[in-house]
Amino acid sequence: MTVHDLDDAFAEEIWDRRLWCRENCEHEFTVESIWDHAEGRDTGRCFLFADQIEAALFRLTWVSG
């Protein structure tokens, strides 16, 4: 999922995932930008979790395949 693939829908998708984290995570989480330094552009987000179980639930909820 990248800003270039989704355009305006990207912000809504990220917001939905952040909201899910706030509502479902008791431990800390953070969201980092992923950069393609060769092309000099933002290519997505990486969600990082302090708790493995919360990370697994996030993955089951949001990551396909």
PDB file of N, H, CA, C and O in Angstrom:
ATOM      1  N   MET A   1       0.849  -1.172   0.000  1.00  0.00           N
ATOM      2  CA  MET A   1       0.000   0.000   0.000  1.00  0.00           C
ATOM      3  C   MET A   1       0.896   1.237   0.000  1.00  0.00           C
ATOM      4  O   MET A   1       1.651   1.465   0.945  1.00  0.00           O
ATOM      5  N   THR A   2       0.808   2.008  -1.033  1.00  0.00           N
ATOM      6  H   THR A   2       0.194   1.823  -1.801  1.00  0.00           H
ATOM      7  CA  THR A   2       1.618   3.223  -1.101  1.00  0.00           C
ATOM      8  C   THR A   2       0.748   4.419  -1.461  1.00  0.00           C
ATOM      9  O   THR A   2      -0.341   4.276  -2.016  1.00  0.00           O
ATOM     10  N   VAL A   3       1.250   5.577  -1.137  1.00  0.00           N
ATOM     11  H   VAL A   3       2.135   5.693  -0.686  1.00  0.00           H
ATOM     12  CA  VAL A   3       0.554   6.814  -1.479  1.00  0.00           C
ATOM     13  C   VAL A   3       0.425   6.936  -2.995  1.00  0.00           C
ATOM     14  O   VAL A   3      -0.538   7.522  -3.489  1.00  0.00           O
ATOM     15  N   HIS A   4       1.375   6.395  -3.723  1.00  0.00           N
ATOM     16  H   HIS A   4       2.157   5.919  -3.321  1.00  0.00           H
ATOM     17  CA  HIS A   4       1.347   6.479  -5.181  1.00  0.00           C
ATOM     18  C   HIS A   4       0.314   5.542  -5.783  1.00  0.00           C
ATOM     19  O   HIS A   4      -0.233   5.829  -6.848  1.00  0.00           O
ATOM     20  N   ASP A   5       0.038   4.418  -5.114  1.00  0.00           N
ATOM     21  H   ASP A   5       0.482   4.185  -4.249  1.00  0.00           H
ATOM     22  CA  ASP A   5      -0.968   3.480  -5.600  1.00  0.00           C
ATOM     23  C   ASP A   5      -2.391   3.946  -5.283  1.00  0.00           C
ATOM     24  O   ASP A   5      -3.310   3.751  -6.078  1.00  0.00           O
ATOM     25  N   LEU A   6      -2.558   4.563  -4.110  1.00  0.00           N
ATOM     26  H   LEU A   6      -1.811   4.722  -3.464  1.00  0.00           H
ATOM     27  CA  LEU A   6      -3.909   4.878  -3.629  1.00  0.00           C
ATOM     28  C   LEU A   6      -4.294   6.350  -3.716  1.00  0.00           C
ATOM     29  O   LEU A   6      -5.464   6.685  -3.532  1.00  0.00           O
ATOM     30  N   ASP A   7      -3.351   7.227  -3.989  1.00  0.00           N
ATOM     31  H   ASP A   7      -2.400   6.955  -4.138  1.00  0.00           H
ATOM     32  CA  ASP A   7      -3.601   8.669  -4.051  1.00  0.00           C
ATOM     33  C   ASP A   7      -4.301   9.143  -2.777  1.00  0.00           C
ATOM     34  O   ASP A   7      -3.779   8.951  -1.679  1.00  0.00           O
ATOM     35  N   ASP A   8      -5.470   9.757  -2.912  1.00  0.00           N
ATOM     36  H   ASP A   8      -5.894   9.914  -3.804  1.00  0.00           H
ATOM     37  CA  ASP A   8      -6.186  10.327  -1.761  1.00  0.00           C
ATOM     38  C   ASP A   8      -6.683   9.262  -0.788  1.00  0.00           C
ATOM     39  O   ASP A   8      -6.832   9.542   0.401  1.00  0.00           O
ATOM     40  N   ALA A   9      -6.938   8.064  -1.260  1.00  0.00           N
ATOM     41  H   ALA A   9      -6.817   7.836  -2.226  1.00  0.00           H
ATOM     42  CA  ALA A   9      -7.425   6.989  -0.398  1.00  0.00           C
ATOM     43  C   ALA A   9      -6.358   6.531   0.598  1.00  0.00           C
ATOM     44  O   ALA A   9      -6.683   5.901   1.605  1.00  0.00           O
ATOM     45  N   PHE A  10      -5.087   6.841   0.326  1.00  0.00           N
ATOM     46  H   PHE A  10      -4.822   7.353  -0.492  1.00  0.00           H
ATOM     47  CA  PHE A  10      -3.997   6.429   1.197  1.00  0.00           C
ATOM     48  C   PHE A  10      -4.186   6.972   2.608  1.00  0.00           C
ATOM     49  O   PHE A  10      -4.044   6.230   3.580  1.00  0.00           O
ATOM     50  N   ALA A  11      -4.506   8.259   2.731  1.00  0.00           N
ATOM     51  H   ALA A  11      -4.621   8.862   1.941  1.00  0.00           H
ATOM     52  CA  ALA A  11      -4.674   8.880   4.053  1.00  0.00           C
ATOM     53  C   ALA A  11      -5.784   8.191   4.838  1.00  0.00           C
ATOM     54  O   ALA A  11      -5.642   7.964   6.039  1.00  0.00           O
ATOM     55  N   GLU A  12      -6.877   7.860   4.178  1.00  0.00           N
ATOM     56  H   GLU A  12      -6.993   8.045   3.202  1.00  0.00           H
ATOM     57  CA  GLU A  12      -7.987   7.185   4.858  1.00  0.00           C
ATOM     58  C   GLU A  12      -7.589   5.777   5.301  1.00  0.00           C
ATOM     59  O   GLU A  12      -7.937   5.351   6.402  1.00  0.00           O
ATOM     60  N   GLU A  13      -6.869   5.060   4.454  1.00  0.00           N
ATOM     61  H   GLU A  13      -6.586   5.406   3.560  1.00  0.00           H
ATOM     62  CA  GLU A  13      -6.419   3.717   4.808  1.00  0.00           C
ATOM     63  C   GLU A  13      -5.484   3.748   6.019  1.00  0.00           C
ATOM     64  O   GLU A  13      -5.612   2.925   6.925  1.00  0.00           O
ATOM     65  N   ILE A  14      -4.556   4.688   6.035  1.00  0.00           N
ATOM     66  H   ILE A  14      -4.453   5.357   5.299  1.00  0.00           H
ATOM     67  CA  ILE A  14      -3.632   4.811   7.171  1.00  0.00           C
ATOM     68  C   ILE A  14      -4.408   5.202   8.424  1.00  0.00           C
ATOM     69  O   ILE A  14      -4.163   4.657   9.500  1.00  0.00           O
ATOM     70  N   TRP A  15      -5.334   6.137   8.293  1.00  0.00           N
ATOM     71  H   TRP A  15      -5.533   6.580   7.419  1.00  0.00           H
ATOM     72  CA  TRP A  15      -6.151   6.561   9.436  1.00  0.00           C
ATOM     73  C   TRP A  15      -6.904   5.371  10.031  1.00  0.00           C
ATOM     74  O   TRP A  15      -6.945   5.206  11.250  1.00  0.00           O
ATOM     75  N   ASP A  16      -7.498   4.542   9.171  1.00  0.00           N
ATOM     76  H   ASP A  16      -7.464   4.676   8.180  1.00  0.00           H
ATOM     77  CA  ASP A  16      -8.241   3.368   9.649  1.00  0.00           C
ATOM     78  C   ASP A  16      -7.340   2.425  10.430  1.00  0.00           C
ATOM     79  O   ASP A  16      -7.753   1.879  11.453  1.00  0.00           O
ATOM     80  N   ARG A  17      -6.130   2.229   9.965  1.00  0.00           N
ATOM     81  H   ARG A  17      -5.795   2.673   9.134  1.00  0.00           H
ATOM     82  CA  ARG A  17      -5.198   1.334  10.645  1.00  0.00           C
ATOM     83  C   ARG A  17      -4.721   1.922  11.975  1.00  0.00           C
ATOM     84  O   ARG A  17      -4.608   1.203  12.967  1.00  0.00           O
ATOM     85  N   ARG A  18      -4.445   3.216  11.996  1.00  0.00           N
ATOM     86  H   ARG A  18      -4.537   3.801  11.190  1.00  0.00           H
ATOM     87  CA  ARG A  18      -4.052   3.870  13.250  1.00  0.00           C
ATOM     88  C   ARG A  18      -5.185   3.808  14.274  1.00  0.00           C
ATOM     89  O   ARG A  18      -4.948   3.556  15.456  1.00  0.00           O
ATOM     90  N   LEU A  19      -6.400   4.036  13.821  1.00  0.00           N
ATOM     91  H   LEU A  19      -6.592   4.241  12.861  1.00  0.00           H
ATOM     92  CA  LEU A  19      -7.558   3.969  14.713  1.00  0.00           C
ATOM     93  C   LEU A  19      -7.704   2.558  15.269  1.00  0.00           C
ATOM     94  O   LEU A  19      -7.962   2.387  16.461  1.00  0.00           O
ATOM     95  N   TRP A  20      -7.542   1.555  14.426  1.00  0.00           N
ATOM     96  H   TRP A  20      -7.332   1.695  13.458  1.00  0.00           H
ATOM     97  CA  TRP A  20      -7.592   0.175  14.894  1.00  0.00           C
ATOM     98  C   TRP A  20      -6.556  -0.037  15.996  1.00  0.00           C
ATOM     99  O   TRP A  20      -6.858  -0.644  17.024  1.00  0.00           O
ATOM    100  N   CYS A  21      -5.344   0.457  15.787  1.00  0.00           N
ATOM    101  H   CYS A  21      -5.098   0.949  14.952  1.00  0.00           H
ATOM    102  CA  CYS A  21      -4.283   0.297  16.787  1.00  0.00           C
ATOM    103  C   CYS A  21      -4.660   0.970  18.107  1.00  0.00           C
ATOM    104  O   CYS A  21      -4.471   0.391  19.177  1.00  0.00           O
ATOM    105  N   ARG A  22      -5.189   2.186  18.033  1.00  0.00           N
ATOM    106  H   ARG A  22      -5.342   2.657  17.164  1.00  0.00           H
ATOM    107  CA  ARG A  22      -5.579   2.897  19.260  1.00  0.00           C
ATOM    108  C   ARG A  22      -6.673   2.153  20.017  1.00  0.00           C
ATOM    109  O   ARG A  22      -6.687   2.145  21.247  1.00  0.00           O
ATOM    110  N   GLU A  23      -7.571   1.538  19.293  1.00  0.00           N
ATOM    111  H   GLU A  23      -7.559   1.544  18.294  1.00  0.00           H
ATOM    112  CA  GLU A  23      -8.696   0.848  19.924  1.00  0.00           C
ATOM    113  C   GLU A  23      -8.348  -0.568  20.392  1.00  0.00           C
ATOM    114  O   GLU A  23      -9.002  -1.091  21.295  1.00  0.00           O
ATOM    115  N   ASN A  24      -7.340  -1.192  19.800  1.00  0.00           N
ATOM    116  H   ASN A  24      -6.809  -0.768  19.067  1.00  0.00           H
ATOM    117  CA  ASN A  24      -7.071  -2.603  20.065  1.00  0.00           C
ATOM    118  C   ASN A  24      -5.732  -2.913  20.720  1.00  0.00           C
ATOM    119  O   ASN A  24      -5.497  -4.054  21.118  1.00  0.00           O
ATOM    120  N   CYS A  25      -4.860  -1.935  20.839  1.00  0.00           N
ATOM    121  H   CYS A  25      -5.051  -1.008  20.515  1.00  0.00           H
ATOM    122  CA  CYS A  25      -3.529  -2.187  21.393  1.00  0.00           C
ATOM    123  C   CYS A  25      -3.393  -1.591  22.793  1.00  0.00           C
ATOM    124  O   CYS A  25      -3.673  -0.413  23.012  1.00  0.00           O
ATOM    125  N   GLU A  26      -2.964  -2.415  23.717  1.00  0.00           N
ATOM    126  H   GLU A  26      -2.736  -3.372  23.539  1.00  0.00           H
ATOM    127  CA  GLU A  26      -2.690  -1.941  25.074  1.00  0.00           C
ATOM    128  C   GLU A  26      -1.245  -1.471  25.192  1.00  0.00           C
ATOM    129  O   GLU A  26      -0.916  -0.663  26.061  1.00  0.00           O
ATOM    130  N   HIS A  27      -0.393  -1.978  24.322  1.00  0.00           N
ATOM    131  H   HIS A  27      -0.661  -2.634  23.616  1.00  0.00           H
ATOM    132  CA  HIS A  27       1.030  -1.650  24.352  1.00  0.00           C
ATOM    133  C   HIS A  27       1.341  -0.591  23.292  1.00  0.00           C
ATOM    134  O   HIS A  27       0.485  -0.225  22.487  1.00  0.00           O
ATOM    135  N   GLU A  28       2.565  -0.118  23.311  1.00  0.00           N
ATOM    136  H   GLU A  28       3.260  -0.415  23.965  1.00  0.00           H
ATOM    137  CA  GLU A  28       2.967   0.926  22.371  1.00  0.00           C
ATOM    138  C   GLU A  28       3.058   0.389  20.946  1.00  0.00           C
ATOM    139  O   GLU A  28       3.342  -0.785  20.711  1.00  0.00           O
ATOM    140  N   PHE A  29       2.804   1.295  20.010  1.00  0.00           N
ATOM    141  H   PHE A  29       2.573   2.249  20.201  1.00  0.00           H
ATOM    142  CA  PHE A  29       3.006   1.020  18.596  1.00  0.00           C
ATOM    143  C   PHE A  29       3.482   2.315  17.952  1.00  0.00           C
ATOM    144  O   PHE A  29       3.275   3.403  18.489  1.00  0.00           O
ATOM    145  N   THR A  30       4.109   2.182  16.818  1.00  0.00           N
ATOM    146  H   THR A  30       4.276   1.298  16.382  1.00  0.00           H
ATOM    147  CA  THR A  30       4.539   3.361  16.077  1.00  0.00           C
ATOM    148  C   THR A  30       4.386   3.090  14.586  1.00  0.00           C
ATOM    149  O   THR A  30       4.325   1.941  14.148  1.00  0.00           O
ATOM    150  N   VAL A  31       4.326   4.161  13.827  1.00  0.00           N
ATOM    151  H   VAL A  31       4.376   5.094  14.183  1.00  0.00           H
ATOM    152  CA  VAL A  31       4.200   4.055  12.382  1.00  0.00           C
ATOM    153  C   VAL A  31       5.358   4.831  11.766  1.00  0.00           C
ATOM    154  O   VAL A  31       5.552   6.014  12.048  1.00  0.00           O
ATOM    155  N   GLU A  32       6.118   4.151  10.925  1.00  0.00           N
ATOM    156  H   GLU A  32       5.961   3.191  10.696  1.00  0.00           H
ATOM    157  CA  GLU A  32       7.269   4.782  10.281  1.00  0.00           C
ATOM    158  C   GLU A  32       7.060   4.842   8.772  1.00  0.00           C
ATOM    159  O   GLU A  32       6.454   3.950   8.179  1.00  0.00           O
ATOM    160  N   SER A  33       7.565   5.897   8.170  1.00  0.00           N
ATOM    161  H   SER A  33       8.058   6.622   8.652  1.00  0.00           H
ATOM    162  CA  SER A  33       7.549   6.007   6.711  1.00  0.00           C
ATOM    163  C   SER A  33       8.576   5.062   6.116  1.00  0.00           C
ATOM    164  O   SER A  33       9.629   4.810   6.702  1.00  0.00           O
ATOM    165  N   ILE A  34       8.253   4.552   4.958  1.00  0.00           N
ATOM    166  H   ILE A  34       7.398   4.756   4.482  1.00  0.00           H
ATOM    167  CA  ILE A  34       9.185   3.723   4.199  1.00  0.00           C
ATOM    168  C   ILE A  34       9.582   4.529   2.966  1.00  0.00           C
ATOM    169  O   ILE A  34       8.729   4.969   2.194  1.00  0.00           O
ATOM    170  N   TRP A  35      10.868   4.713   2.797  1.00  0.00           N
ATOM    171  H   TRP A  35      11.560   4.357   3.424  1.00  0.00           H
ATOM    172  CA  TRP A  35      11.369   5.531   1.688  1.00  0.00           C
ATOM    173  C   TRP A  35      12.124   4.696   0.673  1.00  0.00           C
ATOM    174  O   TRP A  35      12.890   3.802   1.033  1.00  0.00           O
ATOM    175  N   ASP A  36      11.904   4.991  -0.580  1.00  0.00           N
ATOM    176  H   ASP A  36      11.282   5.718  -0.872  1.00  0.00           H
ATOM    177  CA  ASP A  36      12.721   4.462  -1.662  1.00  0.00           C
ATOM    178  C   ASP A  36      13.755   5.549  -1.944  1.00  0.00           C
ATOM    179  O   ASP A  36      13.480   6.520  -2.649  1.00  0.00           O
ATOM    180  N   HIS A  37      14.938   5.371  -1.386  1.00  0.00           N
ATOM    181  H   HIS A  37      15.161   4.582  -0.813  1.00  0.00           H
ATOM    182  CA  HIS A  37      15.968   6.409  -1.500  1.00  0.00           C
ATOM    183  C   HIS A  37      16.464   6.565  -2.936  1.00  0.00           C
ATOM    184  O   HIS A  37      16.879   7.652  -3.336  1.00  0.00           O
ATOM    185  N   ALA A  38      16.423   5.497  -3.698  1.00  0.00           N
ATOM    186  H   ALA A  38      16.085   4.614  -3.373  1.00  0.00           H
ATOM    187  CA  ALA A  38      16.863   5.581  -5.092  1.00  0.00           C
ATOM    188  C   ALA A  38      15.951   6.499  -5.904  1.00  0.00           C
ATOM    189  O   ALA A  38      16.414   7.254  -6.759  1.00  0.00           O
ATOM    190  N   GLU A  39      14.649   6.424  -5.623  1.00  0.00           N
ATOM    191  H   GLU A  39      14.273   5.811  -4.928  1.00  0.00           H
ATOM    192  CA  GLU A  39      13.692   7.262  -6.343  1.00  0.00           C
ATOM    193  C   GLU A  39      13.335   8.526  -5.569  1.00  0.00           C
ATOM    194  O   GLU A  39      12.676   9.420  -6.100  1.00  0.00           O
ATOM    195  N   GLY A  40      13.776   8.598  -4.304  1.00  0.00           N
ATOM    196  H   GLY A  40      14.312   7.872  -3.873  1.00  0.00           H
ATOM    197  CA  GLY A  40      13.522   9.784  -3.497  1.00  0.00           C
ATOM    198  C   GLY A  40      12.062  10.021  -3.182  1.00  0.00           C
ATOM    199  O   GLY A  40      11.588  11.157  -3.205  1.00  0.00           O
ATOM    200  N   ARG A  41      11.343   8.940  -2.886  1.00  0.00           N
ATOM    201  H   ARG A  41      11.728   8.017  -2.868  1.00  0.00           H
ATOM    202  CA  ARG A  41       9.918   9.118  -2.573  1.00  0.00           C
ATOM    203  C   ARG A  41       9.458   8.183  -1.466  1.00  0.00           C
ATOM    204  O   ARG A  41      10.035   7.123  -1.223  1.00  0.00           O
ATOM    205  N   ASP A  42       8.402   8.622  -0.814  1.00  0.00           N
ATOM    206  H   ASP A  42       7.934   9.483  -1.012  1.00  0.00           H
ATOM    207  CA  ASP A  42       7.726   7.866   0.228  1.00  0.00           C
ATOM    208  C   ASP A  42       6.945   6.744  -0.448  1.00  0.00           C
ATOM    209  O   ASP A  42       6.150   6.998  -1.354  1.00  0.00           O
ATOM    210  N   THR A  43       7.166   5.512  -0.014  1.00  0.00           N
ATOM    211  H   THR A  43       7.812   5.306   0.722  1.00  0.00           H
ATOM    212  CA  THR A  43       6.492   4.392  -0.665  1.00  0.00           C
ATOM    213  C   THR A  43       5.492   3.663   0.224  1.00  0.00           C
ATOM    214  O   THR A  43       4.826   2.736  -0.238  1.00  0.00           O
ATOM    215  N   GLY A  44       5.373   4.058   1.478  1.00  0.00           N
ATOM    216  H   GLY A  44       5.913   4.811   1.853  1.00  0.00           H
ATOM    217  CA  GLY A  44       4.399   3.386   2.332  1.00  0.00           C
ATOM    218  C   GLY A  44       4.643   3.621   3.808  1.00  0.00           C
ATOM    219  O   GLY A  44       5.344   4.558   4.190  1.00  0.00           O
ATOM    220  N   ARG A  45       4.063   2.771   4.634  1.00  0.00           N
ATOM    221  H   ARG A  45       3.493   2.010   4.324  1.00  0.00           H
ATOM    222  CA  ARG A  45       4.200   2.868   6.087  1.00  0.00           C
ATOM    223  C   ARG A  45       4.503   1.494   6.662  1.00  0.00           C
ATOM    224  O   ARG A  45       4.069   0.469   6.134  1.00  0.00           O
ATOM    225  N   CYS A  46       5.251   1.494   7.747  1.00  0.00           N
ATOM    226  H   CYS A  46       5.604   2.326   8.176  1.00  0.00           H
ATOM    227  CA  CYS A  46       5.570   0.283   8.484  1.00  0.00           C
ATOM    228  C   CYS A  46       5.032   0.456   9.907  1.00  0.00           C
ATOM    229  O   CYS A  46       5.418   1.388  10.611  1.00  0.00           O
ATOM    230  N   PHE A  47       4.150  -0.437  10.319  1.00  0.00           N
ATOM    231  H   PHE A  47       3.836  -1.194   9.747  1.00  0.00           H
ATOM    232  CA  PHE A  47       3.598  -0.405  11.665  1.00  0.00           C
ATOM    233  C   PHE A  47       4.449  -1.315  12.542  1.00  0.00           C
ATOM    234  O   PHE A  47       4.671  -2.480  12.212  1.00  0.00           O
ATOM    235  N   LEU A  48       4.921  -0.778  13.654  1.00  0.00           N
ATOM    236  H   LEU A  48       4.741   0.168  13.922  1.00  0.00           H
ATOM    237  CA  LEU A  48       5.777  -1.514  14.581  1.00  0.00           C
ATOM    238  C   LEU A  48       5.080  -1.612  15.930  1.00  0.00           C
ATOM    239  O   LEU A  48       4.521  -0.628  16.415  1.00  0.00           O
ATOM    240  N   PHE A  49       5.111  -2.787  16.533  1.00  0.00           N
ATOM    241  H   PHE A  49       5.565  -3.586  16.139  1.00  0.00           H
ATOM    242  CA  PHE A  49       4.381  -3.047  17.772  1.00  0.00           C
ATOM    243  C   PHE A  49       5.308  -3.535  18.873  1.00  0.00           C
ATOM    244  O   PHE A  49       6.252  -4.283  18.618  1.00  0.00           O
ATOM    245  N   ALA A  50       5.031  -3.105  20.100  1.00  0.00           N
ATOM    246  H   ALA A  50       4.264  -2.497  20.307  1.00  0.00           H
ATOM    247  CA  ALA A  50       5.794  -3.569  21.256  1.00  0.00           C
ATOM    248  C   ALA A  50       5.367  -4.976  21.671  1.00  0.00           C
ATOM    249  O   ALA A  50       6.120  -5.687  22.336  1.00  0.00           O
ATOM    250  N   ASP A  51       4.167  -5.370  21.279  1.00  0.00           N
ATOM    251  H   ASP A  51       3.556  -4.792  20.739  1.00  0.00           H
ATOM    252  CA  ASP A  51       3.614  -6.658  21.683  1.00  0.00           C
ATOM    253  C   ASP A  51       3.413  -7.547  20.453  1.00  0.00           C
ATOM    254  O   ASP A  51       2.789  -7.129  19.478  1.00  0.00           O
ATOM    255  N   GLN A  52       3.938  -8.759  20.500  1.00  0.00           N
ATOM    256  H   GLN A  52       4.445  -9.099  21.293  1.00  0.00           H
ATOM    257  CA  GLN A  52       3.844  -9.685  19.371  1.00  0.00           C
ATOM    258  C   GLN A  52       2.412 -10.095  19.050  1.00  0.00           C
ATOM    259  O   GLN A  52       2.056 -10.253  17.882  1.00  0.00           O
ATOM    260  N   ILE A  53       1.608 -10.265  20.062  1.00  0.00           N
ATOM    261  H   ILE A  53       1.898 -10.137  21.011  1.00  0.00           H
ATOM    262  CA  ILE A  53       0.218 -10.681  19.834  1.00  0.00           C
ATOM    263  C   ILE A  53      -0.556  -9.575  19.128  1.00  0.00           C
ATOM    264  O   ILE A  53      -1.317  -9.842  18.197  1.00  0.00           O
ATOM    265  N   GLU A  54      -0.363  -8.335  19.567  1.00  0.00           N
ATOM    266  H   GLU A  54       0.255  -8.119  20.323  1.00  0.00           H
ATOM    267  CA  GLU A  54      -1.029  -7.217  18.898  1.00  0.00           C
ATOM    268  C   GLU A  54      -0.552  -7.084  17.453  1.00  0.00           C
ATOM    269  O   GLU A  54      -1.341  -6.772  16.561  1.00  0.00           O
ATOM    270  N   ALA A  55       0.732  -7.320  17.225  1.00  0.00           N
ATOM    271  H   ALA A  55       1.373  -7.574  17.950  1.00  0.00           H
ATOM    272  CA  ALA A  55       1.268  -7.282  15.863  1.00  0.00           C
ATOM    273  C   ALA A  55       0.614  -8.365  15.003  1.00  0.00           C
ATOM    274  O   ALA A  55       0.265  -8.118  13.849  1.00  0.00           O
ATOM    275  N   ALA A  56       0.452  -9.559  15.564  1.00  0.00           N
ATOM    276  H   ALA A  56       0.736  -9.760  16.502  1.00  0.00           H
ATOM    277  CA  ALA A  56      -0.169 -10.660  14.835  1.00  0.00           C
ATOM    278  C   ALA A  56      -1.637 -10.356  14.521  1.00  0.00           C
ATOM    279  O   ALA A  56      -2.105 -10.640  13.419  1.00  0.00           O
ATOM    280  N   LEU A  57      -2.362  -9.780  15.482  1.00  0.00           N
ATOM    281  H   LEU A  57      -1.982  -9.550  16.377  1.00  0.00           H
ATOM    282  CA  LEU A  57      -3.764  -9.416  15.240  1.00  0.00           C
ATOM    283  C   LEU A  57      -3.884  -8.347  14.162  1.00  0.00           C
ATOM    284  O   LEU A  57      -4.790  -8.395  13.330  1.00  0.00           O
ATOM    285  N   PHE A  58      -2.971  -7.384  14.180  1.00  0.00           N
ATOM    286  H   PHE A  58      -2.235  -7.345  14.856  1.00  0.00           H
ATOM    287  CA  PHE A  58      -2.948  -6.352  13.144  1.00  0.00           C
ATOM    288  C   PHE A  58      -2.746  -7.005  11.780  1.00  0.00           C
ATOM    289  O   PHE A  58      -3.451  -6.705  10.818  1.00  0.00           O
ATOM    290  N   ARG A  59      -1.781  -7.891  11.722  1.00  0.00           N
ATOM    291  H   ARG A  59      -1.208  -8.135  12.504  1.00  0.00           H
ATOM    292  CA  ARG A  59      -1.480  -8.559  10.454  1.00  0.00           C
ATOM    293  C   ARG A  59      -2.683  -9.366   9.948  1.00  0.00           C
ATOM    294  O   ARG A  59      -3.002  -9.336   8.759  1.00  0.00           O
ATOM    295  N   LEU A  60      -3.333 -10.073  10.840  1.00  0.00           N
ATOM    296  H   LEU A  60      -3.074 -10.098  11.806  1.00  0.00           H
ATOM    297  CA  LEU A  60      -4.513 -10.848  10.459  1.00  0.00           C
ATOM    298  C   LEU A  60      -5.658  -9.940   9.983  1.00  0.00           C
ATOM    299  O   LEU A  60      -6.423 -10.302   9.089  1.00  0.00           O
ATOM    300  N   THR A  61      -5.757  -8.765  10.594  1.00  0.00           N
ATOM    301  H   THR A  61      -5.135  -8.471  11.320  1.00  0.00           H
ATOM    302  CA  THR A  61      -6.834  -7.837  10.257  1.00  0.00           C
ATOM    303  C   THR A  61      -6.576  -7.091   8.956  1.00  0.00           C
ATOM    304  O   THR A  61      -7.500  -6.901   8.165  1.00  0.00           O
ATOM    305  N   TRP A  62      -5.344  -6.666   8.720  1.00  0.00           N
ATOM    306  H   TRP A  62      -4.593  -6.820   9.362  1.00  0.00           H
ATOM    307  CA  TRP A  62      -5.071  -5.724   7.643  1.00  0.00           C
ATOM    308  C   TRP A  62      -4.211  -6.237   6.494  1.00  0.00           C
ATOM    309  O   TRP A  62      -4.274  -5.678   5.399  1.00  0.00           O
ATOM    310  N   VAL A  63      -3.426  -7.262   6.700  1.00  0.00           N
ATOM    311  H   VAL A  63      -3.375  -7.716   7.590  1.00  0.00           H
ATOM    312  CA  VAL A  63      -2.478  -7.665   5.665  1.00  0.00           C
ATOM    313  C   VAL A  63      -3.032  -8.871   4.914  1.00  0.00           C
ATOM    314  O   VAL A  63      -3.312  -9.916   5.500  1.00  0.00           O
ATOM    315  N   SER A  64      -3.179  -8.702   3.625  1.00  0.00           N
ATOM    316  H   SER A  64      -2.951  -7.852   3.149  1.00  0.00           H
ATOM    317  CA  SER A  64      -3.698  -9.822   2.814  1.00  0.00           C
ATOM    318  C   SER A  64      -2.554 -10.669   2.291  1.00  0.00           C
ATOM    319  O   SER A  64      -1.430 -10.201   2.115  1.00  0.00           O
ATOM    320  N   GLY A  65      -2.871 -11.904   2.054  1.00  0.00           N
ATOM    321  H   GLY A  65      -3.785 -12.285   2.197  1.00  0.00           H
ATOM    322  CA  GLY A  65      -1.915 -12.819   1.444  1.00  0.00           C
ATOM    323  C   GLY A  65      -0.934 -13.265   2.398  1.00  0.00           C
ATOM    324  O   GLY A  65      -0.046 -14.045   2.052  1.00  0.00           O
TER     325      GLY A  65
END
